[in-house]
Amino acid sequence: MVPNQTIRKAVAHLRKNFPTKNVLTSIVLLSDGEKVYLRSDSDKVSEVMSGQYAMWLVPVGRIIQQTREDARKIPSMPSHGR
C-alpha cells in the first residue's frame, strides 16, 4: 500500500507542474505499492516525483487482433497437390 505521505507529495507535485485547475480529473495514476506513476499517454508511464519513465505498455491484444486482420487480407496461395 502506498503511504498517504507519498500520495500527498505526488499530488502536490502534479498540481504544481500541471497548470490545469482539476489536474486529478484529467490524468491516470498507477502504483506499484511504493511509488506513484503517471500514465502520460497510451504507451508511457513515468514516476511522478522523478519524471523517469518506468515502463512501456504494450497493447498485446490490439497487436494480435491487427495481425490477424492483416493476415486475412493476404491472398491464399493455390495448393499444388503434393
Secondary structure as UniProt FT lines:
FT   HELIX           4..17
FT   TURN            21..22
FT   HELIX           23..25
FT   STRAND          28..31
FT   STRAND          36..41
FT   TURN            42..43
FT   STRAND          44..47
FT   TURN            48..50
FT   STRAND          53..56
FT   HELIX           60..72
//
